[in-house]
Amino acid sequence: MTQPAASPEITRLRDLSSHQKKSGLAAWLGWLFDGLDMHIYTLVATPFVAILLMSDGIAASPGEVDTKASIIQAAFLVGWALGGGVFGWIGDRIGRSRTLVLTILFYAGFTGLSYFCTEWWHLLICRFLSALGIGGEWAVGASLLSETWPKKWRPWIAATLQTAVNLGVLLACLAGWLLKDDESHRTIFLVGILPALLTLWIRKAVPETEEWQEAKKTSVPPRIRELFGPAVSGVTWRVLIICAVSLTAHWAFMFWQQSLIRAMPEVRNLTAPEQTHAVVVALMYIMIGSIIGNYLAGALAKLMGYRKAITLMLLAYGITMLAAFSQTWTHDQMLNWYAIIGLCQGVFGLFTMCLPPLFPTLLRTTGAGFCYNIGRIVAAAGTVMFKLYVPVGDYRLALYYAGLLFIPAAAIALLLPEEKQAVR
């Protein structure tokens, strides 16, 4: 019997099918708005929480503001972790496209509701619920592209998806700059509602993936506990540990870096709008570095494989943080260090395409979402811990300690399997 001709290899964007193009655009836009809603809070965390804690015109102490602000961020990271597991489970059952719509509505709606918060715990609840959607969107978007786009493109797809997050953060910076004179520090949360408009297009234009549809016909969706079954438990535990350790260090930096900028001699005596402007500029340095780092990480993955590239990038992240926070620098020098740290953050773009294929198809969104996002529960504790166990106001020391965690994370990354060894 004559064998059917193999499908020609896709090497150009114009050769992609309409389904592939729409899936790619949906995932990219979803991640773009992830970045926007993710970092809106970090831009105004200190002044906004200070306003919420004010009682009868009496300001709360800086220590109390820092503690409450970090607890809110911890709740956000816990929500992100749970969202990856919950919406990942949903995505494996009702499909990638429909779940993508749900996740975006979640994070857009609750980010917008943050505008109406009048107590610090109101903000905690809104950030927790918005994070459920952000965590879920990561898992669903990653699986959507890993099932529709050419396998050889994955390192560049990962870089491009992660760049969408970075551009979303830059949109948050733009919103922060445009609204820097808003003394209430709450109007910026209304910008977070915009992603909800995207769901109208996704629901109509983006079909479910053929791989998911075929797997749904022939297989029974596995339970979450099967992540720890004999077939995939080794992969699950390795990925969980790597994500937990590296994300603890990463999110300690991403949250406390803005406090370090506000506390620097060149910034601390500025007006509140000028301090916010300095924070926005610092975050821009990080994001510009990160965009370049995404493609550097992709090039390394093409050259040496995911495992070695992830190990090298995690090691570079740790060494850079130790160098940046081992001594006191001027404001301009610190901005340069922030750009280099941003470059190292390209490692997280590799997780996008590396993790989902390590799991069977009907466990893919659950596995990727659970393992990547559950690490944020540990990161949530770390965000608070690194500040509680150092002197009040010594953000540099907290960030130095956080950087140490990248060293064991890099060592454990050497144990990751290459995709060819993954469970099918």
Backbone torsions as a table, in degrees:
resi	resn	phi	psi	omega
1	MET	NA	137.0	-179.8
2	THR	-74.3	130.1	179.3
3	GLN	-78.6	141.1	177.7
4	PRO	-64.1	145.9	-179.8
5	ALA	-65.0	139.9	179.1
6	ALA	-69.2	146.0	178.4
7	SER	-66.3	136.9	179.9
8	PRO	-63.6	144.9	-179.4
9	GLU	-70.4	134.6	179.0
10	ILE	-84.6	123.0	-179.0
11	THR	-122.6	-9.4	-177.1
12	ARG	-128.3	149.9	178.9
13	LEU	-58.3	-38.8	-175.9
14	ARG	-69.2	-13.6	178.4
15	ASP	-86.9	-7.3	178.5
16	LEU	-67.3	147.5	176.8
17	SER	-74.2	166.0	177.6
18	SER	-60.8	-39.2	178.4
19	HIS	-59.9	-46.3	-179.2
20	GLN	-63.4	-41.7	-179.4
21	LYS	-64.9	-43.4	-179.7
22	LYS	-67.5	-39.4	178.0
23	SER	-63.5	-42.8	179.5
24	GLY	-63.5	-43.8	-179.8
25	LEU	-66.3	-40.7	180.0
26	ALA	-63.0	-45.7	-179.8
27	ALA	-65.2	-41.8	-178.5
28	TRP	-63.8	-45.3	179.8
29	LEU	-67.3	-37.6	177.5
30	GLY	-60.3	-41.4	179.4
31	TRP	-71.8	-35.1	177.1
32	LEU	-56.6	-48.8	-178.3
33	PHE	-76.4	-22.5	168.5
34	ASP	-54.6	-51.6	-178.6
35	GLY	-61.0	-39.3	178.9
36	LEU	-61.6	-55.1	-175.4
37	ASP	-72.7	-24.9	-179.1
38	MET	-66.3	-41.8	-170.0
39	HIS	-108.0	3.9	173.8
40	ILE	-57.1	-43.1	-177.3
41	TYR	-66.2	-42.4	-175.2
42	THR	-62.7	-25.7	-179.9
43	LEU	-70.1	-30.6	-174.5
44	VAL	-122.6	13.0	-172.5
45	ALA	-54.5	-55.0	-174.7
46	THR	-63.5	-53.2	-178.2
47	PRO	-68.7	-34.9	-177.7
48	PHE	-71.2	-43.2	177.9
49	VAL	-64.4	-36.2	177.6
50	ALA	-60.9	-39.7	177.9
51	ILE	-65.9	-43.2	-179.1
52	LEU	-66.1	-28.5	-179.1
53	LEU	-87.3	-10.1	-178.4
54	MET	-65.8	134.8	-178.6
55	SER	-129.4	120.6	178.9
56	ASP	53.8	39.0	177.7
57	GLY	79.1	0.2	-179.2
58	ILE	-97.9	124.3	-177.6
59	ALA	-76.4	146.2	175.0
60	ALA	-73.7	159.4	178.9
61	SER	-69.8	151.8	177.9
62	PRO	-55.3	-37.4	179.2
63	GLY	-63.1	-41.3	178.8
64	GLU	-67.5	-39.9	178.1
65	VAL	-61.3	-46.6	179.0
66	ASP	-60.6	-43.4	-178.0
67	THR	-64.3	-48.3	-179.4
68	LYS	-65.6	-40.3	179.2
69	ALA	-62.3	-39.8	179.8
70	SER	-71.5	-33.4	176.9
71	ILE	-65.5	-40.0	176.7
72	ILE	-61.9	-43.8	178.8
73	GLN	-65.5	-36.1	177.2
74	ALA	-63.3	-42.4	177.4
75	ALA	-61.4	-38.0	177.3
76	PHE	-61.3	-45.0	-178.7
77	LEU	-68.1	-36.1	175.6
78	VAL	-65.4	-43.4	176.5
79	GLY	-60.6	-39.4	178.1
80	TRP	-61.3	-44.0	179.7
81	ALA	-62.8	-48.4	-179.5
82	LEU	-65.2	-37.2	179.2
83	GLY	-63.1	-38.2	177.2
84	GLY	-61.9	-40.7	179.1
85	GLY	-73.1	-47.0	-176.2
86	VAL	-66.5	-52.9	-178.5
87	PHE	-73.5	-24.9	172.5
88	GLY	-64.0	-43.2	177.4
89	TRP	-62.0	-43.1	178.7
90	ILE	-63.9	-42.4	-178.6
91	GLY	-62.9	-31.1	177.6
92	ASP	-75.7	-11.5	-177.2
93	ARG	-109.9	-39.6	-178.2
94	ILE	-108.0	-4.1	177.1
95	GLY	107.7	160.0	-174.4
96	ARG	-73.0	-44.7	-174.1
97	SER	-64.5	-49.7	-179.1
98	ARG	-64.6	-37.1	179.5
99	THR	-69.7	-34.5	177.2
100	LEU	-58.9	-41.1	178.0
101	VAL	-61.0	-46.0	-178.8
102	LEU	-61.7	-42.5	-177.2
103	THR	-65.3	-42.0	-178.7
104	ILE	-66.6	-41.5	177.2
105	LEU	-60.6	-37.9	-179.9
106	PHE	-62.8	-53.9	-173.3
107	TYR	-74.4	-29.4	177.5
108	ALA	-70.7	-44.6	-177.0
109	GLY	-63.9	-45.9	-175.8
110	PHE	-79.6	-23.5	171.1
111	THR	-66.3	-43.8	177.8
112	GLY	-62.1	-38.0	-179.7
113	LEU	-65.8	-20.3	178.8
114	SER	-60.1	-24.5	178.6
115	TYR	-57.3	-32.0	-173.1
116	PHE	-91.9	3.3	-177.8
117	CYS	-66.4	137.1	177.4
118	THR	-121.6	-8.5	176.5
119	GLU	-129.8	153.6	-177.4
120	TRP	-63.6	-31.8	-179.9
121	TRP	-76.1	-21.4	170.8
122	HIS	-61.7	-45.9	-179.7
123	LEU	-64.0	-38.1	177.7
124	LEU	-58.4	-45.6	-179.2
125	ILE	-64.5	-44.7	-179.1
126	CYS	-63.7	-41.7	179.5
127	ARG	-68.0	-36.6	177.3
128	PHE	-62.1	-46.6	-177.2
129	LEU	-70.8	-37.4	176.7
130	SER	-65.0	-34.4	179.7
131	ALA	-66.9	-29.1	175.3
132	LEU	-55.8	-44.7	179.7
133	GLY	-69.2	-40.1	-179.3
134	ILE	-64.5	-44.0	178.1
135	GLY	-63.2	-40.4	179.0
136	GLY	-67.9	-37.8	-178.3
137	GLU	-64.1	-36.8	178.4
138	TRP	-59.4	-49.4	-176.2
139	ALA	-64.6	-44.6	-177.2
140	VAL	-68.6	-44.7	-179.5
141	GLY	-63.0	-40.0	179.0
142	ALA	-63.8	-44.7	179.4
143	SER	-67.1	-37.7	179.7
144	LEU	-56.8	-45.8	-177.9
145	LEU	-78.6	-35.8	-179.7
146	SER	-65.2	-22.3	-179.2
147	GLU	-96.0	-7.8	-175.2
148	THR	-121.8	-27.7	-175.2
149	TRP	-99.6	156.4	-176.8
150	PRO	-56.3	138.2	-176.6
151	LYS	-59.2	-39.5	-176.8
152	LYS	-67.9	-17.3	-179.4
153	TRP	-85.8	-6.2	-168.0
154	ARG	-56.6	-41.9	178.2
155	PRO	-59.4	-38.0	-179.6
156	TRP	-77.8	-31.9	174.3
157	ILE	-63.3	-43.9	179.5
158	ALA	-59.4	-45.1	179.8
159	ALA	-63.0	-41.2	-178.0
160	THR	-69.1	-39.5	177.2
161	LEU	-63.8	-45.0	-180.0
162	GLN	-65.4	-33.0	176.4
163	THR	-64.4	-32.3	176.5
164	ALA	-60.8	-40.6	176.9
165	VAL	-61.9	-45.4	-179.8
166	ASN	-60.8	-42.0	178.5
167	LEU	-67.0	-33.6	175.2
168	GLY	-63.7	-39.0	176.8
169	VAL	-65.5	-38.6	176.4
170	LEU	-64.7	-34.0	173.5
171	LEU	-63.0	-39.6	175.9
172	ALA	-62.3	-39.9	177.3
173	CYS	-62.1	-41.9	178.2
174	LEU	-62.0	-43.9	177.9
175	ALA	-62.7	-40.3	178.6
176	GLY	-63.8	-38.0	178.9
177	TRP	-68.8	-43.4	-179.5
178	LEU	-65.9	-30.4	-176.0
179	LEU	-108.2	21.1	-175.6
180	LYS	-63.6	-22.1	-179.9
181	ASP	-89.2	1.6	178.0
182	ASP	-76.8	102.6	-174.8
183	GLU	-70.7	-16.2	177.3
184	SER	-79.3	-21.0	179.8
185	HIS	59.6	22.6	-177.8
186	ARG	-115.0	-21.9	-176.2
187	THR	-60.9	-30.1	-177.9
188	ILE	-59.6	-26.9	-179.4
189	PHE	-67.4	-25.0	178.6
190	LEU	-66.8	-27.0	177.2
191	VAL	-60.9	-29.4	-177.4
192	GLY	-67.6	-8.8	179.3
193	ILE	-77.3	-23.6	-173.9
194	LEU	-51.8	-38.5	-178.3
195	PRO	-59.1	-22.2	-178.5
196	ALA	-59.2	-29.4	179.9
197	LEU	-65.0	-28.0	-179.1
198	LEU	-63.5	-31.4	-175.2
199	THR	-64.9	-27.2	178.9
200	LEU	-62.4	-39.0	179.8
201	TRP	-76.4	-44.0	-177.4
202	ILE	-58.7	-45.4	-176.6
203	ARG	-61.0	-32.2	-176.6
204	LYS	-89.6	-36.1	-167.0
205	ALA	-103.9	-22.8	-171.9
206	VAL	-103.4	111.4	179.3
207	PRO	-80.2	168.9	176.4
208	GLU	-72.1	156.9	-178.8
209	THR	-75.2	146.0	179.5
210	GLU	-64.0	-37.0	-178.7
211	GLU	-63.1	-41.5	178.5
212	TRP	-67.2	-42.1	-178.6
213	GLN	-63.0	-41.9	179.9
214	GLU	-67.9	-42.4	178.9
215	ALA	-64.3	-35.1	-179.8
216	LYS	-65.6	-33.3	-178.7
217	LYS	-72.7	-33.9	-170.2
218	THR	-107.3	-9.1	-175.4
219	SER	-133.0	153.5	174.0
220	VAL	-90.3	128.1	-179.5
221	PRO	-55.7	126.9	-179.6
222	PRO	-72.5	162.5	178.0
223	ARG	-89.3	159.7	-178.5
224	ILE	-57.7	-35.1	-177.5
225	ARG	-62.3	-18.7	179.4
226	GLU	-70.6	-14.4	172.4
227	LEU	-60.1	-25.0	-178.4
228	PHE	-109.2	17.2	174.2
229	GLY	-78.7	171.2	-175.0
230	PRO	-61.0	-27.2	-175.6
231	ALA	-71.9	-36.1	-172.7
232	VAL	-129.6	2.3	-174.2
233	SER	-61.2	-35.4	179.4
234	GLY	-61.0	-44.8	177.5
235	VAL	-65.3	-44.5	-177.7
236	THR	-57.3	-49.0	-176.5
237	TRP	-67.4	-39.8	179.8
238	ARG	-63.7	-45.9	-178.7
239	VAL	-66.4	-40.3	178.3
240	LEU	-57.6	-46.4	-177.5
241	ILE	-66.2	-45.5	-179.8
242	ILE	-60.0	-46.7	-178.3
243	CYS	-66.1	-42.8	-177.9
244	ALA	-61.4	-46.1	-176.4
245	VAL	-71.4	-48.0	-176.5
246	SER	-69.6	-38.1	-179.8
247	LEU	-71.5	-29.0	174.2
248	THR	-60.7	-48.0	179.4
249	ALA	-66.6	-43.1	-177.4
250	HIS	-62.5	-47.2	-176.1
251	TRP	-77.2	-24.7	171.0
252	ALA	-62.1	-42.0	177.3
253	PHE	-66.7	-49.5	-173.8
254	MET	-62.6	-28.5	179.1
255	PHE	-87.6	-47.7	-172.4
256	TRP	-82.8	-12.1	179.1
257	GLN	-62.1	-32.5	179.9
258	GLN	-70.7	-33.0	176.7
259	SER	-69.2	-36.8	177.0
260	LEU	-61.9	-43.0	178.7
261	ILE	-62.3	-45.4	-179.3
262	ARG	-63.1	-28.4	-176.0
263	ALA	-89.1	-6.6	-178.0
264	MET	-68.6	146.6	-176.6
265	PRO	-54.3	-36.1	-178.0
266	GLU	-74.0	-13.0	-173.0
267	VAL	-115.7	-34.4	-167.9
268	ARG	-63.8	-23.4	-179.7
269	ASN	-96.2	4.7	177.4
270	LEU	-76.6	167.5	174.8
271	THR	-69.6	163.7	-178.8
272	ALA	-57.7	-46.4	177.4
273	PRO	-61.6	-36.3	179.6
274	GLU	-69.6	-35.6	175.7
275	GLN	-64.8	-43.5	177.9
276	THR	-61.7	-38.7	177.2
277	HIS	-61.8	-41.7	178.6
278	ALA	-62.8	-38.9	177.7
279	VAL	-65.3	-41.9	178.7
280	VAL	-61.4	-44.8	179.9
281	VAL	-62.3	-42.2	179.5
282	ALA	-62.0	-43.2	179.1
283	LEU	-65.6	-34.0	176.2
284	MET	-63.3	-41.0	176.6
285	TYR	-59.1	-43.8	179.9
286	ILE	-62.5	-45.5	-175.2
287	MET	-69.9	-37.4	177.5
288	ILE	-64.4	-43.6	175.7
289	GLY	-61.2	-39.0	-177.6
290	SER	-67.3	-38.4	178.3
291	ILE	-60.2	-44.7	176.8
292	ILE	-64.6	-41.0	-179.2
293	GLY	-62.7	-32.0	178.7
294	ASN	-59.1	-44.0	-177.9
295	TYR	-79.2	-28.8	171.9
296	LEU	-63.2	-44.6	178.6
297	ALA	-62.7	-40.9	177.7
298	GLY	-61.6	-41.5	178.6
299	ALA	-64.5	-40.7	177.9
300	LEU	-64.3	-38.4	179.0
301	ALA	-64.9	-39.3	176.8
302	LYS	-65.5	-34.8	-175.2
303	LEU	-79.1	-43.0	-171.3
304	MET	-126.2	-0.1	-178.3
305	GLY	93.0	160.3	-175.8
306	TYR	-61.3	-45.0	-172.4
307	ARG	-60.6	-50.1	-178.5
308	LYS	-69.0	-36.7	179.7
309	ALA	-65.2	-43.4	178.5
310	ILE	-63.5	-43.5	179.0
311	THR	-59.4	-47.7	-178.3
312	LEU	-63.4	-42.5	-178.0
313	MET	-69.4	-38.8	177.1
314	LEU	-64.5	-40.9	178.5
315	LEU	-63.6	-42.4	178.6
316	ALA	-64.1	-39.2	178.6
317	TYR	-59.3	-47.2	-178.6
318	GLY	-63.8	-47.9	-179.1
319	ILE	-61.3	-40.6	-179.7
320	THR	-65.2	-42.6	178.6
321	MET	-65.3	-39.0	178.6
322	LEU	-64.2	-39.4	178.4
323	ALA	-69.9	-39.8	-176.2
324	ALA	-68.4	-35.0	-172.7
325	PHE	-112.6	15.9	177.7
326	SER	-83.1	-14.0	179.7
327	GLN	-153.1	174.9	-178.8
328	THR	-89.1	133.7	178.7
329	TRP	-121.0	164.6	172.4
330	THR	-73.4	167.4	179.7
331	HIS	-59.0	-46.4	-179.7
332	ASP	-63.7	-39.9	178.0
333	GLN	-65.1	-38.6	179.8
334	MET	-65.8	-36.1	176.7
335	LEU	-60.8	-38.5	177.6
336	ASN	-65.4	-40.6	176.2
337	TRP	-62.7	-39.5	178.4
338	TYR	-60.0	-39.7	179.4
339	ALA	-63.9	-40.4	179.6
340	ILE	-68.0	-40.9	175.9
341	ILE	-60.3	-42.1	176.3
342	GLY	-57.7	-40.0	178.1
343	LEU	-56.9	-41.6	-178.7
344	CYS	-70.6	-21.3	-178.8
345	GLN	-69.8	-7.6	175.0
346	GLY	-59.0	-17.3	179.7
347	VAL	-58.2	-34.5	-175.9
348	PHE	-73.1	-19.9	172.6
349	GLY	-66.2	-32.6	179.5
350	LEU	-66.2	-31.5	179.4
351	PHE	-60.7	-29.3	-175.8
352	THR	-56.8	-47.8	-177.4
353	MET	-98.8	-17.3	-178.6
354	CYS	-77.5	-41.4	-171.6
355	LEU	-75.4	-50.1	-175.0
356	PRO	-53.8	-44.8	-177.8
357	PRO	-67.7	-8.9	178.0
358	LEU	-73.9	-10.8	-176.0
359	PHE	-118.4	154.6	175.6
360	PRO	-59.5	156.8	-172.3
361	THR	-53.3	-50.3	-176.3
362	LEU	-79.6	-1.0	174.1
363	LEU	-115.1	5.5	-170.3
364	ARG	-68.4	-52.4	-178.6
365	THR	-68.2	-39.3	177.0
366	THR	-62.6	-48.0	-177.6
367	GLY	-63.1	-49.9	-179.4
368	ALA	-63.6	-45.7	-178.7
369	GLY	-65.8	-43.0	-178.1
370	PHE	-66.2	-51.4	-174.2
371	CYS	-67.2	-43.5	-177.8
372	TYR	-71.3	-43.6	-172.4
373	ASN	-85.7	-25.6	180.0
374	ILE	-66.5	-24.0	175.2
375	GLY	-61.5	-21.0	-179.9
376	ARG	-73.4	-18.5	174.0
377	ILE	-65.9	-43.5	174.9
378	VAL	-65.7	-41.6	178.8
379	ALA	-61.5	-34.7	178.7
380	ALA	-61.7	-45.4	177.8
381	ALA	-64.7	-38.2	-178.8
382	GLY	-65.8	-36.5	179.7
383	THR	-59.3	-40.4	178.4
384	VAL	-77.1	-43.4	-173.4
385	MET	-61.6	-44.4	-175.5
386	PHE	-63.6	-23.4	178.2
387	LYS	-90.6	-32.7	-177.7
388	LEU	-71.6	-29.2	-174.0
389	TYR	-100.8	19.3	171.5
390	VAL	-129.0	160.0	-179.6
391	PRO	-57.3	147.9	179.4
392	VAL	-55.7	127.7	177.3
393	GLY	87.6	-8.4	-179.2
394	ASP	-90.4	71.9	-177.0
395	TYR	-69.1	-31.7	-179.2
396	ARG	-61.3	-43.0	179.7
397	LEU	-65.3	-39.6	177.5
398	ALA	-60.3	-42.2	-178.6
399	LEU	-72.2	-32.1	176.1
400	TYR	-62.4	-47.9	178.9
401	TYR	-61.7	-39.1	179.2
402	ALA	-61.3	-38.9	-179.1
403	GLY	-61.4	-28.0	179.5
404	LEU	-61.0	-27.9	-176.0
405	LEU	-67.4	-23.7	-179.1
406	PHE	-67.4	-22.7	-178.3
407	ILE	-66.5	-54.2	176.1
408	PRO	-64.6	-31.4	177.9
409	ALA	-61.4	-40.6	179.0
410	ALA	-65.9	-38.2	179.8
411	ALA	-64.7	-42.3	-179.1
412	ILE	-70.4	-30.5	179.8
413	ALA	-60.9	-25.4	177.4
414	LEU	-63.6	-18.4	-178.8
415	LEU	-89.4	-4.5	178.1
416	LEU	-63.9	139.3	174.7
417	PRO	-76.9	149.7	169.7
418	GLU	-73.9	160.2	-173.2
419	GLU	-58.8	-33.4	-178.1
420	LYS	-63.1	-17.9	178.6
421	GLN	-96.0	0.4	-174.7
422	ALA	-71.5	157.5	176.8
423	VAL	-72.1	134.8	-178.0
424	ARG	-102.9	NA	NA
